[in-house]
Amino acid sequence: MKYINNKIIAFTLIAASIMSCTDEYNCQLQVEKPQNAAINEYLAQFDLLKSYIDRSGTPFQLAVNVPGSEFVKKEIAFSTVFTNFDAVDMNGSYDPLNALKEDGTYNFGGMQTAADVAAEAGVTLYGGVLCSNQGQRAAYYNKLIEPIDIPVEVQKGTTKLFNFENDAIGTTYPMTGNSSAIVEEDPAGESGHVLHVGTNDVKAAYSYPKFHVVLPAGRKLGDYVRLNIDLRFVGTDGIWGQGLRVFINGTEFNVGKNGNDFCDGGDKWKREGTINLKDATAPGLVVPESFGSLTEFDLAIGSASTSAQFYIDNISMDYEVSGKGTTVINFEGDELNKTYPMTNGATATVVQDPANESGKVLFIDHAAYSFPKFTVKLSEGKTLGDYSGMSMDMRLIAGKYGGGMSVVINGQTFPLKQNALAYGCDDNNTWKRGGIYVTFVKEGTYPKKDEVPATIIEIPDAMKDLNEIEFSIGSSSTNWTAYIDNLIFTWEAKPQHIEKTPEEKKEIFTKEMEKWIGGMVYAGVNETKSVKAWNIIGNPLDKTVNDNTFNWGEYLGEVDYARTAVKIARDTVKNANVDLELFVSNTFGQYDEMGNMADELISLVDAWEADNVTKIDGYNILLNAIYSKDVVFQEGNKTMITNLFDKLGKTGKLIRVSDLSMMVEELDGNFIAINKLTEEDRAAAASYMAFIMQEYRRLIPADKQYGISISGITETNTGYKLCPWTSDYNRNEMYEGIVDGLK
């Protein structure tokens, strides 16, 4: 430091202020007399910073980081830059986040305006970072590759149960208790035949009409969401009481409303009154899961009253199922005595159901480990992998033990690990409706074959895409004799979750990279060809992960993402007669192992350039320097700086130092605010700044010295970074440190 009090050159206060400000470049700033006029007068004697640069044999330029928004105003920051620096550094002014518009596109106007102003002023403009994992539109990018979810369509329909039109007048239905339920003409003359429950003489006392419900093939009670009825009370007979009731197989459910509320009074029809079956909100109930698989059941409806009398008509239920369906084999279309082939002899013959319950059925007579074979054509567009299982009605005569029930698909046998008796079928010659059931799961659901539970089979991967199969089922017994019916194969569509392939993701993000890099480079070049130097890759060593982190290498390749970025930048200007100079940029701090980081950065660039096509012109080091008042630590700081520049100087590439900042660290490790610094602190920090710049000039070959960019022009009193000007644009000790570093 050359400052000596007794060598102060006397200047007038006004002259000192103007010189320290902008060297007569249209500066309107009015400054007050400084507290220490001697210091200002001494610093005012220095020439403009860029006048100290030895430019022989070097591309060196002195730059300063100025926000683009401040630079284009052409105010005092602009005039200071114009008179003291060769270039302006735009690093940090424009990134994908702050250039984003509401419509999702980018606003490159800021860069283009800055490029035009720089060209007009005759200063060089350094562009910012073109590709980095930090400061990215991560949420937007991640949304671009979200899987496509195609929901399953909900199938809706109505099953009509009873409307009494085909019943003769006088037909009776059973009651759970006293009184009667008789088919009569509608007293209102509106809907033909209806069911009259109770009479004037014998009213229903907690007694309800019963209906045996058999659901259509493929439907089960759990598919239904509403019970619909037409209901009309006779006067006030039972209209209040304890409310409406529904019974399923004898289990009573209170629907939460009485007849008056449900029908809005007596002697008038409540048409299409609904009772929820999956919601207890009145009028409603929740059908238990244990009832969900019922395909037939006894239903009773009425009013819990000692003296009920009412009419019922048009009983129906609404179903809603998410992409479910069935493939049914039920023999109704077969001729009597038709035979089906068996897997191991014996006969299977179509006969009339001896119980007269379900029409035609298949009779298996004394089969010894042999099962009927069926060719099952699955639903159109569905494969075996879409099916969740099957069920079957069976009326067993013999064969309840043996080796248990088995399934055969295309010749491969799958033991169900459960015999007919365990399924609930005894040798009692009675039907077990839907009692035989099998659940299909995908292969590998159970890691070990012996862990597969009873009644479940794993569908082999080799079979999951079949749309037609040969299927057999039966009891592995020496004497299986039974009737079977209604083989129902159930499929359930699942929401489609379509992931984008790695190739699709790579294409998407290559286009996104093209939009940003291509747009920024074009805006910087435009007609003025102002911005030719860019940090093509920014902070590749930064492992920070936050909401704005996006790892380009994950999708474009850990090496290829950088190569792609370089290619996009160079291709953008290949027809503009412009040669870009592309740098790899990384931040270095005094707490970092600078030498190791330099080695890692150099290795990255070597890997990117290994294709002999990709060209990186240089390294841009963002250097956050710290002057430590601890002598030992400070010597270590200086050694790291020397080691860093020594390694970089041997790469043969252009070397640029940018965002060069300086802070002072107290002995306790805390940084000292600007307004707390002593003159000695400032002088020592300025001397360290001179050392850094001198080491750069000493260790980097002259023709590779691309330049140094200072992190800022002015200090803030409560900040920590020392800059060459005070907040009032008066030169300070750091100004002299930069001068000494340039000499």
Secondary structure, DSSP 8 states (H G I E B T S, - for coil): ----GGG-----HHHHHHHHHTTTSS--------S-HHHHHHHHTS--GGGG---TT---EEEEE--HHHHTTTSHHHHHHHHH-SEEE-TTT--TTTTB-TTS-B--HHHHHHHHHHHHHT-EEEEEESSBSSS--HHHHHHHT--EEE---EEEEEEEEE--TTS-TT-EE-BSSSS-EEEEE-TTSSSSEEEEES-SSS-BSS--BEEEEE--TT--GGGEEEEEEEEEESTTTTSSTT-EEEEETTEEEE-S--HHHHHTSSSS-EEEEEEESB--SSSB-B--GGGTT-SEEEEEEEE-SSSB-EEEEEEEEEEEEESEEEEEE-STTS-TT-EE-BSSSSEEEEEE-TTSSSSEEEEEEEESS--BEEEEE--TT--GGGEEEEEEEEEEEE-SSTT-EEEEETTEEEE-S--TTTTT--SS--EEEEEEEEEEEETTSSSSGGG--TTEEEE-TTTTT-SEEEEEEEE-STTEEEEEEEEEEEEE---EEE---HHHHHHHHHHHHIIIIIHHHHHHHTTTT---EEEEEE-TT----STT---HHHHH-TTHHHHHHHHHHHHHTTTTT---EEEEEEEEETTS-HHHHHHHHHHHHHHHGGGSS----EEEEEEEEEEESSHHHHHHHHHHHHHHHHHHHTS-SEEEEEEEEEEEE-TTS-B--GGG--HHHHHHHHHHHHHHHHHHHHHS-GGGEEEEEES-SB--TT-----SB-TTS-B-HHHHHHHHHH-
